[in-house]
Amino acid sequence: MNSTSTAPTTPAPAPAQTRAHPALTDINGLRLSGIFPQGREPSVRTLREWTRARRIPHHRVGHFVYYDLAEVSAHIRTRLFVPARG
């Protein structure tokens, strides 16, 4: 008998796939993601108004609206102006 056997080997695991699309979240996930200060999160109504007015970046998939947390965070820090009340 030959000491080397040709036993079937398991295939090597596939390399980790990189995401082609960013992680998207819905409006509640956006609100509770930690982008906004604790206790000062905008209401769902406000976020919907900002989405409708195109004040924050969003993605539509059919009739669903999703948000990329990185895009929204960068947009809020650089371009979103919310006037003070008073």
N, C-alpha and C positions, 0 to 999 in steps of 0.2 A: 504494500500500500504506500501511497505517496503521502508525505507528511503535510503537504499543502493541500488544503481542500478548497473547493470552489463553492463554498456555502453562499447562499444569497445574502447580500448585504443590504442594509436599509439605506435609502438615499439620504444624502446630506440635507439638513433642513434648508429651506429656501432663505436667502438673505432677507433681512427686514426690508419691507417695501416702504418707500417714502411716499407720503401722501401727495397725490397730485392736486387735491383740493384741500383747502384749509378746513379746519374743524368749524362747523357752523352750529349755531344754537338758535333757539326760538326766543321770543320776546321775554319770557319769564327767566330763561337762562341768562339772557343779557342783563336783565335787571338785578339778578342775584349773583352775578359772576365776580363781583369784587372790583369792577372797573370804577364804580361810583363810590363815594365815601359812605361808610357805614351809617345807616340811619338817614341818609340823604339821597337814597335811590329815587330816580324819577318814577312816577306812576306809570302803569301800563298805558293809560290814556295819553300821557305826555309822550312816551316813546312812539306810540302810534301816530300822533300828530307830527313828530319829528320825521318819522318815516314817510308819511304822506307828503310832507313839505320838502322831502329829500334833504333834510338837515343832517342825517346820519347815514352812512353807507349801509346798504342792505342788498340781499339777493332774493329774487323771487323764483320759486320752483313751483310751477303751476299757480295755484292761488295761495300757497304757503309763503311766508316771509321768514327768512333766516338772516342771521347776523354773524359776521366773522369778528370774533372778539378782538383780535389784533388790529384789524382795520378800524373798528369803532373806537378802540382805546387811543390809537394814534390820531384819529380825526378829532376826538374830543379834546385832546391835549393841544392840538395845533390850530384847528379851524372853527370849532363850535363856540359860538358866543351866546351865552345865556344872560340876558339883562337882569339886573337885580330888581327885586320888587321894592317899591317904596317911594 
